[in-house]
């Protein structure tokens, strides 16, 4: 008779306080030819980059995501020009400056600015993930102990541990507030984020 075992999955979560905001900013420019479209988009994204740096964002927290150009067509299928776009990823470490940055960027390039994402995040997830793993293993052990009792046995040694990976950050009490007439921008309130982990553990039954 083979060795009796029990294999269970455990999940755990840990609350963390966000300390950064991730912005994905995009600038588009329409023109009659590719060169002019690209030049216009480059000029616009350069202005946005200057605005971001003026608000004390370090160069290490600014990076180009991508750039591209597409042909434009009218309703009858006739080519009418080209649209170029460039995207910039910005990590803002002073949450209260997010609204100021977006407002200043919009003033610099007008309706050419598109905001693809405003996301609260944690700059260092290591402590939160460690606590989430602790909770996941404790959850797995609690389940395994229950199954052991139901089987008329006791838990023995751990025979195997497999991490299913970190669960994506989930919002808990996170608020992103649109600008109000007296707010002068887009204030961002931190709240909490949840980091999660999942683990599969096999115990010997004895």
RODO-2510 file (C-alpha; in nm, 4 decimals, decimal comma):
residues 206
     n   res          X          Y          Z
     1     x     0,0000     0,0000     0,0000
     2     x     0,1388     0,3381    -0,0997
     3     x     0,2042     0,6290     0,1295
     4     x    -0,1083     0,8254     0,2125
     5     x    -0,0905     1,1972     0,1358
     6     x    -0,3107     1,5037     0,1240
     7     x    -0,2594     1,7886    -0,1232
     8     x    -0,4344     2,1216    -0,0760
     9     x    -0,4225     2,4722    -0,2141
    10     x    -0,3942     2,7757     0,0120
    11     x    -0,4436     3,1425    -0,0638
    12     x    -0,3412     3,4453     0,1370
    13     x    -0,3635     3,8211     0,1151
    14     x    -0,1833     4,1136     0,2729
    15     x    -0,2919     4,4766     0,2797
    16     x    -0,0324     4,7314     0,1726
    17     x    -0,0403     5,1076     0,1440
    18     x     0,0246     5,2386    -0,2089
    19     x     0,3108     5,4841    -0,2318
    20     x     0,3318     5,5497    -0,6071
    21     x     0,1000     5,6245    -0,8992
    22     x     0,1675     5,4764    -1,2429
    23     x     0,0665     5,7007    -1,5315
    24     x     0,0484     5,5978    -1,8970
    25     x     0,0347     5,9163    -2,1039
    26     x    -0,0122     5,9273    -2,4790
    27     x     0,0240     6,2116    -2,7296
    28     x    -0,1165     6,1947    -3,0832
    29     x    -0,0602     6,4186    -3,3829
    30     x    -0,2346     6,4268    -3,7210
    31     x    -0,0501     6,5387    -4,0350
    32     x    -0,0499     6,5003    -4,4108
    33     x     0,2670     6,2897    -4,4183
    34     x     0,4474     6,0431    -4,1928
    35     x     0,7445     6,2680    -4,1137
    36     x     0,5266     6,5574    -4,0016
    37     x     0,3048     6,3280    -3,7930
    38     x     0,6055     6,1745    -3,6174
    39     x     0,7649     6,5135    -3,5597
    40     x     0,4439     6,6521    -3,4103
    41     x     0,4014     6,3541    -3,1761
    42     x     0,7666     6,3779    -3,0712
    43     x     0,7311     6,7479    -2,9972
    44     x     0,4194     6,6847    -2,7899
    45     x     0,5646     6,4006    -2,5844
    46     x     0,8791     6,6089    -2,5244
    47     x     0,6606     6,8839    -2,3773
    48     x     0,4835     6,6300    -2,1551
    49     x     0,8198     6,4935    -2,0404
    50     x     0,9338     6,8450    -1,9515
    51     x     0,6171     6,9020    -1,7487
    52     x     0,6705     6,5767    -1,5609
    53     x     1,0317     6,6668    -1,4793
    54     x     0,9229     7,0132    -1,3642
    55     x     0,7176     6,8323    -1,0968
    56     x     1,0271     6,6605    -0,9541
    57     x     0,9843     6,3239    -1,1251
    58     x     1,3269     6,1631    -1,1724
    59     x     1,4507     6,0504    -1,5133
    60     x     1,4588     5,6918    -1,3836
    61     x     1,0819     5,7105    -1,3335
    62     x     1,0109     5,8169    -1,6929
    63     x     1,0319     5,5833    -1,9916
    64     x     0,8979     5,5613    -2,3444
    65     x     0,6518     5,2748    -2,3855
    66     x     0,6061     5,2771    -2,7610
    67     x     0,5554     5,4899    -3,0692
    68     x     0,3711     5,4325    -3,3930
    69     x     0,2107     5,5859    -3,6975
    70     x    -0,1044     5,4859    -3,8856
    71     x    -0,2706     5,6079    -4,1992
    72     x    -0,6039     5,7895    -4,1628
    73     x    -0,9041     5,7399    -4,3910
    74     x    -1,2236     5,9357    -4,4364
    75     x    -1,5741     5,7864    -4,4427
    76     x    -1,5452     5,7068    -4,8126
    77     x    -1,2198     5,5135    -4,7762
    78     x    -0,9945     5,7840    -4,9142
    79     x    -0,6572     5,8293    -4,7421
    80     x    -0,6443     6,1719    -4,5784
    81     x    -0,3202     6,1655    -4,3816
    82     x    -0,1386     6,0010    -4,0942
    83     x    -0,1660     5,9864    -3,7147
    84     x     0,1439     5,9333    -3,5027
    85     x     0,1362     5,8499    -3,1320
    86     x     0,3930     5,8180    -2,8574
    87     x     0,3346     5,6787    -2,5071
    88     x     0,5173     5,7643    -2,1891
    89     x     0,5148     5,5672    -1,8621
    90     x     0,5582     5,7829    -1,5532
    91     x     0,5970     5,6757    -1,1912
    92     x     0,4863     5,9519    -0,9554
    93     x     0,6117     5,9104    -0,5990
    94     x     0,4307     6,2125    -0,4569
    95     x     0,0631     6,1188    -0,4821
    96     x    -0,0629     6,4716    -0,4268
    97     x     0,1162     6,5944    -0,7401
    98     x    -0,0699     6,3639    -0,9841
    99     x    -0,3477     6,6137    -1,0475
   100     x    -0,1008     6,8954    -1,0982
   101     x     0,0981     6,6906    -1,3503
   102     x    -0,2079     6,5938    -1,5544
   103     x    -0,3405     6,9489    -1,5542
   104     x    -0,0050     7,0939    -1,6592
   105     x     0,0416     6,8301    -1,9309
   106     x    -0,3042     6,9050    -2,0702
   107     x    -0,2220     7,2757    -2,0738
   108     x     0,1034     7,2049    -2,2589
   109     x    -0,0377     6,9927    -2,5445
   110     x    -0,4151     7,0424    -2,5243
   111     x    -0,6434     6,7707    -2,6575
   112     x    -0,3446     6,5838    -2,8030
   113     x    -0,2969     6,4372    -2,4543
   114     x    -0,4654     6,1062    -2,3734
   115     x    -0,4397     5,9406    -2,0317
   116     x    -0,4453     5,5646    -2,0815
   117     x    -0,3988     5,4727    -1,7160
   118     x    -0,3816     5,6173    -1,3646
   119     x    -0,3013     5,3308    -1,1271
   120     x    -0,2056     5,3187    -0,7609
   121     x     0,0801     5,0791    -0,6868
   122     x     0,3475     4,9801    -0,4370
   123     x     0,7108     5,0500    -0,5187
   124     x     0,8400     4,7546    -0,3130
   125     x     0,6100     4,4519    -0,2824
   126     x     0,8537     4,2201    -0,1058
   127     x     0,7215     4,2624     0,2513
   128     x     0,3584     4,2416     0,1424
   129     x     0,4216     3,9299    -0,0654
   130     x     0,6061     3,7667     0,2243
   131     x     0,3047     3,8234     0,4507
   132     x     0,0728     3,6957     0,1772
   133     x     0,2806     3,3759     0,1445
   134     x     0,2705     3,3241     0,5213
   135     x    -0,1086     3,3547     0,5102
   136     x    -0,1339     3,1203     0,2087
   137     x     0,0709     2,8471     0,3779
   138     x    -0,1305     2,8828     0,6996
   139     x    -0,4495     2,8505     0,4963
   140     x    -0,3196     2,5352     0,3260
   141     x    -0,2143     2,3807     0,6573
   142     x    -0,5535     2,4533     0,8158
   143     x    -0,7292     2,2769     0,5280
   144     x    -0,4878     1,9838     0,5384
   145     x    -0,5392     1,9382     0,9125
   146     x    -0,9144     1,9262     0,8589
   147     x    -0,8816     1,6603     0,5889
   148     x    -0,6423     1,4634     0,8074
   149     x    -0,8965     1,4538     1,0913
   150     x    -1,1723     1,3535     0,8497
   151     x    -0,9468     1,0727     0,7282
   152     x    -0,8689     0,9516     1,0803
   153     x    -0,5046     1,0490     1,0477
   154     x    -0,2527     1,3136     1,1458
   155     x    -0,0366     1,5416     0,9341
   156     x     0,3191     1,4237     0,8835
   157     x     0,6072     1,5813     0,6979
   158     x     0,5664     1,8224     0,4098
   159     x     0,6442     1,6336     0,0893
   160     x     0,6101     1,9136    -0,1620
   161     x     0,5448     2,2877    -0,1982
   162     x     0,4553     2,4603    -0,5245
   163     x     0,3810     2,8304    -0,5492
   164     x     0,1120     2,9140    -0,8020
   165     x     0,2414     3,2687    -0,8257
   166     x     0,1472     3,6036    -0,6854
   167     x    -0,2128     3,7100    -0,7243
   168     x    -0,2340     4,0446    -0,9085
   169     x    -0,2732     4,3552    -0,6966
   170     x    -0,6400     4,4164    -0,6250
   171     x    -0,8122     4,7323    -0,5166
   172     x    -0,9486     4,7433    -0,1666
   173     x    -1,0465     5,0936    -0,0571
   174     x    -0,8825     5,2788    -0,3404
   175     x    -1,0372     5,5995    -0,4686
   176     x    -0,9581     5,7940    -0,7804
   177     x    -1,1550     6,1160    -0,7641
   178     x    -1,2328     6,3237    -1,0691
   179     x    -1,1604     6,6919    -1,0558
   180     x    -1,4172     6,9088    -0,8866
   181     x    -1,4633     7,2789    -0,9344
   182     x    -1,2784     7,3687    -0,6179
   183     x    -1,0195     7,0882    -0,6299
   184     x    -0,7996     7,2302    -0,9040
   185     x    -0,6912     6,8940    -1,0454
   186     x    -0,7406     6,5225    -0,9964
   187     x    -0,6674     6,4292    -0,6344
   188     x    -0,5730     6,0678    -0,5677
   189     x    -0,6411     5,9072    -0,2310
   190     x    -0,4358     5,6076    -0,1273
   191     x    -0,6546     5,3655     0,0696
   192     x    -0,5246     5,0068     0,0681
   193     x    -0,4189     4,7527    -0,1932
   194     x    -0,4295     4,3756    -0,1539
   195     x    -0,1329     4,1595    -0,2527
   196     x    -0,2055     3,7885    -0,2795
   197     x    -0,0257     3,4562    -0,3033
   198     x    -0,1331     3,0993    -0,3780
   199     x     0,0474     2,7797    -0,2812
   200     x    -0,0092     2,4048    -0,3214
   201     x     0,1297     2,1862    -0,0423
   202     x     0,1426     1,8079    -0,0031
   203     x     0,1637     1,6488     0,3417
   204     x     0,2176     1,2899     0,4436
   205     x    -0,0704     1,1348     0,6396
   206     x     0,0261     0,9100     0,9270
***
